[in-house]
Amino acid sequence: MNFSINKEDIANFHKDYRNHPNSSVLENTVTKNGVRNASFNWHSIADNAPHFSIDLKTGDVSDQKQSGRCWMFAALNTMRHDMQQKFNLPDNFELSQAYQFFWDKFEKSNYFYQNVIKTAKKATDSRKVAWLMNEPQNDGGQWDMLCALISKYGVMPKSAMPESFNSSNSRGIDEVLNNKLRHDAVVLRKMINEDHANEEAIDKQRRKMLNENYRILAYTFGEPVSHFDFEYRTKKDNKFHRDANLTPQKFFEKYVGWNLDDYISIIQAPTADKKYHQTYTIDMLGNVVGGREIKHLNLPMDEFKQLAIEQLKNGESVWFGSDVIKYSETKLGIMALNTYDYDKLFDVDLEMTKAEALDYGESMMDHAMVITGVDLVDGKPTKWKVENSWGNKVGHKGYFVMSDAWMDKYCYQIVINKKYLSDDLKRDYAKSPVVLKPWDPMGTLA
């Protein structure tokens, strides 16, 4: 059967277009204003007013700028929210994202080398090797990866390691580092496949490569300090405090004080290949070799949301991952399914289930933020308050409103303290994880 487009087809399409109601008006409207502006639903503003029955006070919104560090910002923000309450810290207090960024890129380099060595016998056109080389490292990550970094390197206040040009604008270092890692992959694969080098020689070469990477990153972000003084004034009474000669590990222990093992990843993946109440991990996904591994517990949406509500009721914000670009209006800070009426504008059917969108590449997690509130009506959520990391010039001084229906469709991951899990859910989380392929949508990095 020949499926080429012929002249008769074009003539019929042209005739149908001319006969379609309001085609000329809509053509003028969309060409002049763009698809989003032309399809914007004005009623979504009133439907998503920023009022919440549970509303945590979390201070100023941070700004990741031109970098893909949302997962770091979101995770560190959940920790600083707790610190601000415990120690009466000012609204603009932040933990150092640049410090975590340095060590994440350094550790991801080593994680990449490990995967290159493990797959060295595979052809370069094998899917695993092609997946590795497509993007040896990037700015993104997941909750467990941040926990792996903190367990090894601790945290520090932003004052001890502030932002650099490159931490706020990471495109340049990403290009150079990925170039370097692909070059190093060529060297390692040749050593294994052509030179038949022994493990000692390979490890020596790996350490040489890591030494070079450390130098590149130190030039780029500044070399992290090993000790620092923590100085601040309290918000309410303006008292000055100084805690001298702290290490990042000691600072985390003293001022954050979380047992990171208590905070676990819950996902909402309704695809046929992922059973509910089962745990999952992803092959070749991580950053710290020998560190905390990725582990997700998949739950139905009603259980997923109830855990988030319980944590908010107890005054704790919730790290979450979603597909932020879908039906999201950045300037107004609205994430709602009725924000844009694309289907009505073009008179087409765009509906897909959440599972279909995941299976067919229409949606996946691409951004992490923090839930800081929820509006409950008769005990049921109608909308959620979201702290973004795009600065205070978007949304409501950096905060967004997420409709409950939007959360159902485009929210994929939350981080919950295990104390909010029932005994049955705790047993579910204790199960050995099913290993998913590297390119599974639950392995995408926020």
C-alpha positions as a Markdown table, in Angstrom:
| # | Residue | x | y | z |
|---|---|---|---|---|
| 1 | Met | 0.0 | 0.0 | 0.0 |
| 2 | Asn | 1.3 | 3.5 | -0.9 |
| 3 | Phe | 0.9 | 6.0 | 1.8 |
| 4 | Ser | 2.4 | 9.0 | -0.1 |
| 5 | Ile | 0.5 | 12.3 | 0.0 |
| 6 | Asn | -1.0 | 13.1 | -3.4 |
| 7 | Lys | -2.5 | 16.2 | -5.0 |
| 8 | Glu | -6.0 | 15.1 | -4.4 |
| 9 | Asp | -5.3 | 14.8 | -0.7 |
| 10 | Ile | -3.9 | 18.3 | -0.6 |
| 11 | Ala | -7.0 | 19.7 | -2.4 |
| 12 | Asn | -9.3 | 17.9 | 0.1 |
| 13 | Phe | -7.3 | 19.2 | 3.0 |
| 14 | His | -7.4 | 22.7 | 1.6 |
| 15 | Lys | -11.2 | 22.5 | 1.1 |
| 16 | Asp | -11.8 | 21.2 | 4.6 |
| 17 | Tyr | -9.6 | 24.0 | 6.1 |
| 18 | Arg | -11.6 | 26.7 | 4.2 |
| 19 | Asn | -14.8 | 25.1 | 5.4 |
| 20 | His | -13.7 | 24.8 | 9.0 |
| 21 | Pro | -15.5 | 27.3 | 11.3 |
| 22 | Asn | -13.5 | 30.5 | 11.9 |
| 23 | Ser | -10.4 | 29.3 | 10.1 |
| 24 | Ser | -9.3 | 32.7 | 8.9 |
| 25 | Val | -9.8 | 34.3 | 12.3 |
| 26 | Leu | -8.0 | 31.6 | 14.1 |
| 27 | Glu | -5.1 | 31.7 | 11.6 |
| 28 | Asn | -4.7 | 35.4 | 12.2 |
| 29 | Thr | -4.9 | 34.9 | 16.0 |
| 30 | Val | -2.4 | 32.1 | 16.2 |
| 31 | Thr | 0.1 | 33.5 | 13.7 |
| 32 | Lys | 0.1 | 36.9 | 15.5 |
| 33 | Asn | 0.1 | 35.7 | 19.1 |
| 34 | Gly | 1.6 | 32.2 | 19.1 |
| 35 | Val | 0.0 | 28.9 | 20.2 |
| 36 | Arg | 0.2 | 29.4 | 23.9 |
| 37 | Asn | -1.2 | 32.9 | 24.0 |
| 38 | Ala | -3.9 | 32.1 | 21.6 |
| 39 | Ser | -5.0 | 29.0 | 23.5 |
| 40 | Phe | -4.7 | 30.5 | 27.1 |
| 41 | Asn | -7.7 | 29.9 | 29.2 |
| 42 | Trp | -8.4 | 33.1 | 31.2 |
| 43 | His | -10.6 | 31.2 | 33.7 |
| 44 | Ser | -7.5 | 29.2 | 34.9 |
| 45 | Ile | -6.4 | 32.3 | 36.8 |
| 46 | Ala | -9.5 | 32.4 | 39.0 |
| 47 | Asp | -9.6 | 28.6 | 39.2 |
| 48 | Asn | -6.1 | 28.5 | 40.7 |
| 49 | Ala | -6.0 | 31.4 | 43.1 |
| 50 | Pro | -3.1 | 31.1 | 45.6 |
| 51 | His | -5.0 | 30.3 | 48.8 |
| 52 | Phe | -4.4 | 27.2 | 50.8 |
| 53 | Ser | -5.8 | 25.6 | 54.0 |
| 54 | Ile | -2.3 | 24.3 | 54.8 |
| 55 | Asp | 0.4 | 26.8 | 54.0 |
| 56 | Leu | 3.9 | 26.4 | 55.3 |
| 57 | Lys | 6.1 | 29.5 | 55.7 |
| 58 | Thr | 9.3 | 28.8 | 53.9 |
| 59 | Gly | 11.0 | 32.2 | 53.2 |
| 60 | Asp | 12.5 | 33.6 | 50.0 |
| 61 | Val | 12.6 | 31.6 | 46.8 |
| 62 | Ser | 16.0 | 30.6 | 45.4 |
| 63 | Asp | 17.1 | 30.8 | 41.8 |
| 64 | Gln | 19.0 | 28.1 | 39.9 |
| 65 | Lys | 19.5 | 30.5 | 37.0 |
| 66 | Gln | 20.9 | 28.9 | 33.8 |
| 67 | Ser | 21.6 | 25.5 | 35.2 |
| 68 | Gly | 19.8 | 22.2 | 35.6 |
| 69 | Arg | 20.2 | 21.9 | 39.4 |
| 70 | Cys | 16.5 | 21.9 | 40.3 |
| 71 | Trp | 16.8 | 18.6 | 42.1 |
| 72 | Met | 19.6 | 20.0 | 44.3 |
| 73 | Phe | 17.8 | 23.2 | 45.0 |
| 74 | Ala | 14.6 | 21.4 | 45.9 |
| 75 | Ala | 16.3 | 19.0 | 48.2 |
| 76 | Leu | 18.4 | 21.6 | 49.9 |
| 77 | Asn | 15.3 | 23.8 | 50.2 |
| 78 | Thr | 13.4 | 21.2 | 52.2 |
| 79 | Met | 16.4 | 21.1 | 54.6 |
| 80 | Arg | 16.7 | 24.8 | 54.9 |
| 81 | His | 13.0 | 25.1 | 55.6 |
| 82 | Asp | 13.5 | 22.9 | 58.7 |
| 83 | Met | 16.7 | 24.8 | 59.7 |
| 84 | Gln | 14.9 | 28.1 | 59.5 |
| 85 | Gln | 12.3 | 27.0 | 62.0 |
| 86 | Lys | 14.8 | 25.4 | 64.3 |
| 87 | Phe | 17.4 | 28.2 | 64.4 |
| 88 | Asn | 15.3 | 31.2 | 63.5 |
| 89 | Leu | 17.3 | 31.9 | 60.4 |
| 90 | Pro | 16.5 | 34.8 | 58.0 |
| 91 | Asp | 14.2 | 34.3 | 55.0 |
| 92 | Asn | 17.1 | 34.6 | 52.5 |
| 93 | Phe | 19.3 | 31.8 | 54.1 |
| 94 | Glu | 20.4 | 29.1 | 51.7 |
| 95 | Leu | 22.6 | 26.1 | 51.7 |
| 96 | Ser | 25.4 | 26.0 | 49.1 |
| 97 | Gln | 24.2 | 24.5 | 45.8 |
| 98 | Ala | 27.6 | 25.2 | 44.2 |
| 99 | Tyr | 29.2 | 22.9 | 46.8 |
| 100 | Gln | 27.0 | 20.0 | 45.9 |
| 101 | Phe | 27.3 | 20.8 | 42.1 |
| 102 | Phe | 31.1 | 20.4 | 42.3 |
| 103 | Trp | 31.0 | 17.0 | 44.0 |
| 104 | Asp | 28.2 | 15.8 | 41.8 |
| 105 | Lys | 30.0 | 16.4 | 38.6 |
| 106 | Phe | 33.2 | 14.9 | 40.0 |
| 107 | Glu | 31.4 | 11.8 | 41.2 |
| 108 | Lys | 29.4 | 11.5 | 38.0 |
| 109 | Ser | 32.7 | 11.4 | 36.1 |
| 110 | Asn | 33.8 | 8.4 | 38.1 |
| 111 | Tyr | 30.4 | 6.8 | 37.8 |
| 112 | Phe | 30.7 | 7.2 | 34.0 |
| 113 | Tyr | 34.1 | 5.6 | 34.0 |
| 114 | Gln | 32.8 | 2.6 | 35.9 |
| 115 | Asn | 30.0 | 2.1 | 33.4 |
| 116 | Val | 32.4 | 2.5 | 30.5 |
| 117 | Ile | 34.6 | -0.2 | 31.9 |
| 118 | Lys | 31.6 | -2.5 | 32.6 |
| 119 | Thr | 30.4 | -2.1 | 29.0 |
| 120 | Ala | 33.8 | -2.0 | 27.3 |
| 121 | Lys | 33.2 | -5.3 | 25.5 |
| 122 | Lys | 29.9 | -4.2 | 24.0 |
| 123 | Ala | 29.9 | -2.6 | 20.5 |
| 124 | Thr | 29.7 | 1.2 | 20.3 |
| 125 | Asp | 26.3 | 0.9 | 18.6 |
| 126 | Ser | 24.8 | -1.3 | 21.3 |
| 127 | Arg | 21.9 | 0.6 | 23.0 |
| 128 | Lys | 23.7 | 0.7 | 26.4 |
| 129 | Val | 26.9 | 2.2 | 25.1 |
| 130 | Ala | 25.0 | 4.6 | 22.8 |
| 131 | Trp | 22.9 | 5.7 | 25.8 |
| 132 | Leu | 26.1 | 6.2 | 27.9 |
| 133 | Met | 27.8 | 8.3 | 25.2 |
| 134 | Asn | 24.7 | 10.4 | 24.4 |
| 135 | Glu | 25.2 | 12.4 | 27.5 |
| 136 | Pro | 28.0 | 11.2 | 29.8 |
| 137 | Gln | 26.9 | 13.6 | 32.6 |
| 138 | Asn | 24.4 | 16.4 | 33.0 |
| 139 | Asp | 23.2 | 18.8 | 35.7 |
| 140 | Gly | 20.1 | 16.7 | 36.6 |
| 141 | Gly | 19.6 | 14.1 | 39.3 |
| 142 | Gln | 17.3 | 12.4 | 41.7 |
| 143 | Trp | 16.7 | 12.5 | 45.5 |
| 144 | Asp | 18.8 | 9.4 | 46.2 |
| 145 | Met | 21.7 | 10.9 | 44.3 |
| 146 | Leu | 21.6 | 14.0 | 46.5 |
| 147 | Cys | 21.6 | 11.8 | 49.6 |
| 148 | Ala | 24.6 | 9.9 | 48.3 |
| 149 | Leu | 26.5 | 13.2 | 48.0 |
| 150 | Ile | 25.5 | 14.5 | 51.4 |
| 151 | Ser | 26.4 | 11.2 | 53.1 |
| 152 | Lys | 29.9 | 11.5 | 51.7 |
| 153 | Tyr | 30.6 | 15.3 | 51.6 |
| 154 | Gly | 28.1 | 16.9 | 53.9 |
| 155 | Val | 26.6 | 20.4 | 53.3 |
| 156 | Met | 27.6 | 24.0 | 53.9 |
| 157 | Pro | 25.9 | 27.4 | 53.9 |
| 158 | Lys | 25.9 | 29.3 | 50.7 |
| 159 | Ser | 28.1 | 31.9 | 52.4 |
| 160 | Ala | 30.9 | 29.3 | 52.6 |
| 161 | Met | 30.8 | 28.5 | 48.9 |
| 162 | Pro | 28.8 | 31.0 | 46.9 |
| 163 | Glu | 27.7 | 30.8 | 43.3 |
| 164 | Ser | 30.2 | 31.2 | 40.5 |
| 165 | Phe | 29.6 | 32.2 | 36.9 |
| 166 | Asn | 29.7 | 28.6 | 35.9 |
| 167 | Ser | 27.5 | 27.2 | 38.6 |
| 168 | Ser | 24.8 | 29.6 | 37.5 |
| 169 | Asn | 25.5 | 29.2 | 33.8 |
| 170 | Ser | 26.6 | 25.5 | 33.4 |
| 171 | Arg | 26.4 | 25.0 | 29.6 |
| 172 | Gly | 30.1 | 25.7 | 29.1 |
| 173 | Ile | 31.4 | 23.3 | 31.7 |
| 174 | Asp | 28.9 | 20.7 | 30.6 |
| 175 | Glu | 30.2 | 20.9 | 27.0 |
| 176 | Val | 33.8 | 20.6 | 28.1 |
| 177 | Leu | 33.3 | 17.9 | 30.6 |
| 178 | Asn | 31.2 | 15.7 | 28.3 |
| 179 | Asn | 33.9 | 16.2 | 25.6 |
| 180 | Lys | 36.5 | 15.1 | 28.1 |
| 181 | Leu | 34.5 | 12.1 | 29.3 |
| 182 | Arg | 33.9 | 10.8 | 25.8 |
| 183 | His | 37.6 | 11.2 | 25.0 |
| 184 | Asp | 38.4 | 9.2 | 28.2 |
| 185 | Ala | 35.9 | 6.5 | 27.1 |
| 186 | Val | 37.9 | 6.0 | 23.9 |
| 187 | Val | 41.1 | 5.6 | 25.9 |
| 188 | Leu | 39.6 | 3.2 | 28.4 |
| 189 | Arg | 37.9 | 1.0 | 25.8 |
| 190 | Lys | 41.1 | 0.8 | 23.8 |
| 191 | Met | 43.1 | -0.2 | 26.9 |
| 192 | Ile | 40.6 | -3.0 | 27.5 |
| 193 | Asn | 39.9 | -4.2 | 24.0 |
| 194 | Glu | 43.1 | -3.6 | 22.1 |
| 195 | Asp | 45.9 | -3.4 | 24.8 |
| 196 | His | 44.3 | -6.0 | 27.1 |
| 197 | Ala | 45.4 | -3.9 | 30.0 |
| 198 | Asn | 45.2 | -5.4 | 33.5 |
| 199 | Glu | 43.0 | -3.9 | 36.3 |
| 200 | Glu | 45.9 | -2.1 | 37.9 |
| 201 | Ala | 46.8 | -0.2 | 34.7 |
| 202 | Ile | 43.1 | 0.7 | 34.1 |
| 203 | Asp | 42.7 | 2.0 | 37.6 |
| 204 | Lys | 45.8 | 4.1 | 37.3 |
| 205 | Gln | 44.5 | 5.6 | 34.1 |
| 206 | Arg | 41.1 | 6.2 | 35.8 |
| 207 | Arg | 42.8 | 8.1 | 38.7 |
| 208 | Lys | 44.8 | 10.2 | 36.2 |
| 209 | Met | 41.5 | 11.2 | 34.5 |
| 210 | Leu | 39.9 | 12.0 | 37.7 |
| 211 | Asn | 42.8 | 14.2 | 38.7 |
| 212 | Glu | 42.3 | 16.2 | 35.5 |
| 213 | Asn | 38.6 | 16.4 | 36.2 |
| 214 | Tyr | 39.2 | 17.7 | 39.7 |
| 215 | Arg | 41.4 | 20.5 | 38.3 |
| 216 | Ile | 38.8 | 21.4 | 35.6 |
| 217 | Leu | 36.0 | 21.6 | 38.2 |
| 218 | Ala | 38.1 | 23.6 | 40.7 |
| 219 | Tyr | 38.9 | 26.2 | 38.0 |
| 220 | Thr | 35.2 | 26.2 | 37.1 |
| 221 | Phe | 33.4 | 26.4 | 40.5 |
| 222 | Gly | 36.3 | 27.2 | 42.9 |
| 223 | Glu | 37.8 | 24.5 | 45.1 |
| 224 | Pro | 35.6 | 23.5 | 48.0 |
| 225 | Val | 36.9 | 24.5 | 51.4 |
| 226 | Ser | 37.3 | 21.8 | 54.1 |
| 227 | His | 36.5 | 24.1 | 57.1 |
| 228 | Phe | 34.5 | 27.3 | 57.4 |
| 229 | Asp | 32.7 | 29.6 | 60.0 |
| 230 | Phe | 28.9 | 29.7 | 60.1 |
| 231 | Glu | 27.8 | 33.3 | 60.8 |
| 232 | Tyr | 24.2 | 34.5 | 60.9 |
| 233 | Arg | 21.8 | 36.8 | 62.6 |
| 234 | Thr | 18.5 | 35.4 | 63.8 |
| 235 | Lys | 15.3 | 36.6 | 62.1 |
| 236 | Lys | 13.2 | 37.7 | 65.1 |
| 237 | Asp | 15.7 | 39.2 | 67.5 |
| 238 | Asn | 18.7 | 40.0 | 65.2 |
| 239 | Lys | 21.2 | 38.3 | 67.4 |
| 240 | Phe | 24.6 | 37.5 | 65.9 |
| 241 | His | 25.9 | 33.9 | 66.0 |
| 242 | Arg | 29.2 | 32.4 | 64.9 |
| 243 | Asp | 30.1 | 28.8 | 64.9 |
| 244 | Ala | 33.8 | 28.5 | 63.9 |
| 245 | Asn | 35.9 | 25.9 | 62.1 |
| 246 | Leu | 33.1 | 23.5 | 61.0 |
| 247 | Thr | 33.5 | 20.8 | 58.4 |
| 248 | Pro | 30.6 | 20.2 | 55.9 |
| 249 | Gln | 29.9 | 16.8 | 57.6 |
| 250 | Lys | 29.8 | 18.4 | 61.1 |
| 251 | Phe | 27.6 | 21.2 | 59.8 |
| 252 | Phe | 25.1 | 18.7 | 58.4 |
| 253 | Glu | 25.1 | 16.7 | 61.6 |
| 254 | Lys | 24.6 | 19.8 | 63.8 |
| 255 | Tyr | 22.3 | 22.1 | 61.8 |
| 256 | Val | 20.3 | 19.7 | 59.5 |
| 257 | Gly | 20.4 | 16.6 | 61.7 |
| 258 | Trp | 18.4 | 14.4 | 59.4 |
| 259 | Asn | 18.7 | 10.7 | 59.1 |
| 260 | Leu | 18.7 | 10.6 | 55.3 |
| 261 | Asp | 17.7 | 6.9 | 55.4 |
| 262 | Asp | 14.3 | 8.0 | 56.7 |
| 263 | Tyr | 13.5 | 9.9 | 53.5 |
| 264 | Ile | 12.5 | 7.7 | 50.6 |
| 265 | Ser | 11.3 | 8.1 | 47.0 |
| 266 | Ile | 7.7 | 7.3 | 46.2 |
| 267 | Ile | 6.8 | 7.2 | 42.5 |
| 268 | Gln | 3.5 | 7.2 | 40.6 |
| 269 | Ala | 4.0 | 5.2 | 37.4 |
| 270 | Pro | 0.8 | 3.6 | 36.2 |
| 271 | Thr | 2.4 | 1.7 | 33.2 |
| 272 | Ala | 1.7 | -2.0 | 32.7 |
| 273 | Asp | 5.3 | -2.9 | 33.4 |
| 274 | Lys | 5.4 | -1.5 | 36.9 |
| 275 | Lys | 3.2 | -3.1 | 39.6 |
| 276 | Tyr | 2.0 | -1.0 | 42.5 |
| 277 | His | 3.5 | -1.7 | 46.0 |
| 278 | Gln | 6.7 | -2.9 | 44.3 |
| 279 | Thr | 10.1 | -1.2 | 44.5 |
| 280 | Tyr | 12.3 | -0.3 | 41.4 |
| 281 | Thr | 15.8 | 0.8 | 40.6 |
| 282 | Ile | 17.4 | 1.8 | 37.3 |
| 283 | Asp | 20.4 | 0.2 | 35.7 |
| 284 | Met | 23.5 | 2.5 | 35.4 |
| 285 | Leu | 21.8 | 5.4 | 37.1 |
| 286 | Gly | 23.6 | 7.2 | 40.0 |
| 287 | Asn | 26.5 | 9.4 | 40.8 |
| 288 | Val | 28.5 | 8.1 | 43.8 |
| 289 | Val | 30.1 | 4.7 | 43.2 |
| 290 | Gly | 29.4 | 2.6 | 46.3 |
| 291 | Gly | 26.9 | 5.3 | 47.6 |
| 292 | Arg | 23.2 | 5.2 | 48.1 |
| 293 | Glu | 21.4 | 3.5 | 45.2 |
| 294 | Ile | 18.2 | 4.7 | 43.5 |
| 295 | Lys | 15.2 | 3.0 | 44.9 |
| 296 | His | 11.5 | 3.9 | 44.2 |
| 297 | Leu | 8.3 | 2.5 | 45.7 |
| 298 | Asn | 5.4 | 2.7 | 43.2 |
| 299 | Leu | 2.0 | 3.6 | 44.6 |
| 300 | Pro | -1.5 | 4.4 | 43.3 |
| 301 | Met | -2.2 | 8.1 | 43.1 |
| 302 | Asp | -4.6 | 8.2 | 46.1 |
| 303 | Glu | -2.0 | 6.7 | 48.4 |
| 304 | Phe | 0.8 | 8.8 | 46.8 |
| 305 | Lys | -1.1 | 12.1 | 47.5 |
| 306 | Gln | -2.2 | 11.1 | 51.0 |
| 307 | Leu | 1.4 | 10.6 | 52.1 |
| 308 | Ala | 2.2 | 14.1 | 50.8 |
| 309 | Ile | -0.7 | 15.5 | 52.8 |
| 310 | Glu | 0.3 | 13.8 | 56.0 |
| 311 | Gln | 3.8 | 15.2 | 55.7 |
| 312 | Leu | 2.5 | 18.7 | 55.1 |
| 313 | Lys | 0.1 | 18.5 | 58.0 |
| 314 | Asn | 3.1 | 17.8 | 60.2 |
| 315 | Gly | 4.8 | 21.0 | 59.0 |
| 316 | Glu | 7.3 | 19.3 | 56.6 |
| 317 | Ser | 7.6 | 20.4 | 53.0 |
| 318 | Val | 7.7 | 17.7 | 50.2 |
| 319 | Trp | 10.3 | 17.3 | 47.5 |
| 320 | Phe | 8.6 | 16.3 | 44.2 |
| 321 | Gly | 9.4 | 15.6 | 40.5 |
| 322 | Ser | 7.1 | 16.4 | 37.6 |
| 323 | Asp | 6.8 | 17.3 | 34.0 |
| 324 | Val | 6.8 | 21.0 | 34.6 |
| 325 | Ile | 6.4 | 22.3 | 31.0 |
| 326 | Lys | 3.1 | 20.6 | 30.4 |
| 327 | Tyr | 0.2 | 23.2 | 30.6 |
| 328 | Ser | 2.3 | 25.4 | 32.8 |
| 329 | Glu | 2.2 | 29.2 | 32.7 |
| 330 | Thr | 5.4 | 30.4 | 34.3 |
| 331 | Lys | 4.8 | 34.2 | 34.6 |
| 332 | Leu | 1.5 | 33.6 | 36.4 |
| 333 | Gly | 2.7 | 30.6 | 38.3 |
| 334 | Ile | -0.1 | 28.2 | 37.2 |
| 335 | Met | 0.2 | 24.5 | 36.6 |
| 336 | Ala | -3.3 | 23.3 | 35.5 |
| 337 | Leu | -4.8 | 21.1 | 32.8 |
| 338 | Asn | -7.1 | 23.9 | 31.8 |
| 339 | Thr | -4.3 | 26.5 | 31.4 |
| 340 | Tyr | -4.2 | 26.1 | 27.6 |
| 341 | Asp | -7.0 | 24.8 | 25.4 |
| 342 | Tyr | -4.9 | 23.4 | 22.6 |
| 343 | Asp | -7.5 | 20.7 | 21.6 |
| 344 | Lys | -10.3 | 23.3 | 21.4 |
| 345 | Leu | -8.1 | 25.8 | 19.5 |
| 346 | Phe | -7.1 | 23.3 | 16.8 |
| 347 | Asp | -10.2 | 21.0 | 17.0 |
| 348 | Val | -8.2 | 17.9 | 17.6 |
| 349 | Asp | -8.1 | 15.1 | 20.2 |
| 350 | Leu | -4.8 | 15.3 | 22.3 |
| 351 | Glu | -6.0 | 13.2 | 25.2 |
| 352 | Met | -3.6 | 10.5 | 26.5 |
| 353 | Thr | -3.6 | 8.6 | 29.8 |
| 354 | Lys | -0.7 | 9.1 | 32.1 |
| 355 | Ala | 0.5 | 5.6 | 31.3 |
| 356 | Glu | 0.3 | 6.2 | 27.5 |
| 357 | Ala | 2.2 | 9.5 | 27.9 |
| 358 | Leu | 5.0 | 7.7 | 29.7 |
| 359 | Asp | 5.1 | 4.7 | 27.3 |
| 360 | Tyr | 5.1 | 6.9 | 24.2 |
| 361 | Gly | 7.6 | 9.6 | 25.3 |
| 362 | Glu | 5.0 | 12.4 | 25.6 |
| 363 | Ser | 5.8 | 13.0 | 29.2 |
| 364 | Met | 8.4 | 12.3 | 31.8 |
| 365 | Met | 9.9 | 13.9 | 34.9 |
| 366 | Asp | 12.0 | 16.9 | 34.0 |
| 367 | His | 11.9 | 19.2 | 37.0 |
| 368 | Ala | 12.0 | 19.0 | 40.8 |
| 369 | Met | 10.3 | 21.5 | 43.2 |
| 370 | Val | 8.9 | 21.6 | 46.7 |
| 371 | Ile | 5.3 | 21.3 | 47.8 |
| 372 | Thr | 4.8 | 23.8 | 50.7 |
| 373 | Gly | 1.0 | 23.8 | 51.0 |
| 374 | Val | -2.3 | 22.2 | 50.0 |
| 375 | Asp | -5.9 | 23.4 | 49.9 |
| 376 | Leu | -8.2 | 20.7 | 51.4 |
| 377 | Val | -12.0 | 20.8 | 50.8 |
| 378 | Asp | -13.9 | 18.1 | 52.8 |
| 379 | Gly | -10.5 | 16.4 | 53.3 |
| 380 | Lys | -9.7 | 16.2 | 49.6 |
| 381 | Pro | -7.0 | 18.2 | 47.9 |
| 382 | Thr | -8.0 | 20.7 | 45.2 |
| 383 | Lys | -4.7 | 22.5 | 44.6 |
| 384 | Trp | -1.2 | 22.5 | 45.9 |
| 385 | Lys | 1.3 | 25.3 | 46.7 |
| 386 | Val | 4.7 | 24.9 | 45.0 |
| 387 | Glu | 8.0 | 26.5 | 45.8 |
| 388 | Asn | 10.0 | 26.7 | 42.5 |
| 389 | Ser | 13.7 | 27.6 | 42.1 |
| 390 | Trp | 13.4 | 30.1 | 39.3 |
| 391 | Gly | 13.7 | 33.2 | 41.4 |
| 392 | Asn | 11.0 | 35.6 | 42.7 |
| 393 | Lys | 10.1 | 37.3 | 39.4 |
| 394 | Val | 7.8 | 34.4 | 38.2 |
| 395 | Gly | 4.6 | 33.1 | 39.7 |
| 396 | His | 3.6 | 34.6 | 43.1 |
| 397 | Lys | 7.1 | 35.8 | 44.2 |
| 398 | Gly | 8.4 | 32.4 | 43.0 |
| 399 | Tyr | 5.6 | 30.2 | 44.2 |
| 400 | Phe | 3.3 | 28.3 | 41.9 |
| 401 | Val | -0.2 | 26.9 | 42.2 |
| 402 | Met | -0.6 | 23.2 | 41.0 |
| 403 | Ser | -4.1 | 22.0 | 40.5 |
| 404 | Asp | -4.9 | 18.6 | 41.9 |
| 405 | Ala | -5.8 | 17.3 | 38.4 |
| 406 | Trp | -2.5 | 18.5 | 37.1 |
| 407 | Met | -0.7 | 16.6 | 39.9 |
| 408 | Asp | -2.6 | 13.4 | 39.0 |
| 409 | Lys | -1.4 | 13.6 | 35.4 |
| 410 | Tyr | 2.1 | 15.1 | 35.6 |
| 411 | Cys | 3.5 | 14.4 | 39.0 |
| 412 | Tyr | 5.8 | 11.3 | 39.2 |
| 413 | Gln | 7.8 | 11.4 | 42.4 |
| 414 | Ile | 7.7 | 12.6 | 46.0 |
| 415 | Val | 10.0 | 12.2 | 48.9 |
| 416 | Ile | 8.4 | 11.1 | 52.2 |
| 417 | Asn | 9.7 | 10.4 | 55.7 |
| 418 | Lys | 9.2 | 6.7 | 56.4 |
| 419 | Lys | 7.3 | 7.5 | 59.6 |
| 420 | Tyr | 4.3 | 8.4 | 57.5 |
| 421 | Leu | 4.2 | 5.0 | 55.9 |
| 422 | Ser | 1.8 | 2.3 | 57.2 |
| 423 | Asp | 3.4 | -1.0 | 58.3 |
| 424 | Asp | 2.2 | -2.5 | 55.0 |
| 425 | Leu | 3.9 | 0.2 | 53.0 |
| 426 | Lys | 7.1 | -0.2 | 55.0 |
| 427 | Arg | 7.1 | -3.9 | 54.2 |
| 428 | Asp | 6.6 | -3.0 | 50.5 |
| 429 | Tyr | 9.5 | -0.6 | 50.6 |
| 430 | Ala | 11.7 | -3.4 | 52.1 |
| 431 | Lys | 11.2 | -5.5 | 49.0 |
| 432 | Ser | 14.2 | -6.1 | 46.7 |
| 433 | Pro | 13.9 | -3.6 | 43.7 |
| 434 | Val | 13.1 | -4.7 | 40.2 |
| 435 | Val | 15.9 | -3.4 | 37.9 |
| 436 | Leu | 14.6 | -1.1 | 35.1 |
| 437 | Lys | 16.5 | -0.4 | 31.9 |
| 438 | Pro | 18.7 | 2.8 | 31.8 |
| 439 | Trp | 16.3 | 4.6 | 29.5 |
| 440 | Asp | 13.2 | 3.9 | 31.5 |
| 441 | Pro | 11.1 | 7.1 | 32.1 |
| 442 | Met | 11.5 | 6.7 | 35.8 |
| 443 | Gly | 15.2 | 7.1 | 35.4 |
| 444 | Thr | 15.0 | 10.5 | 33.9 |
| 445 | Leu | 16.8 | 13.2 | 35.8 |
| 446 | Ala | 15.1 | 16.3 | 37.2 |
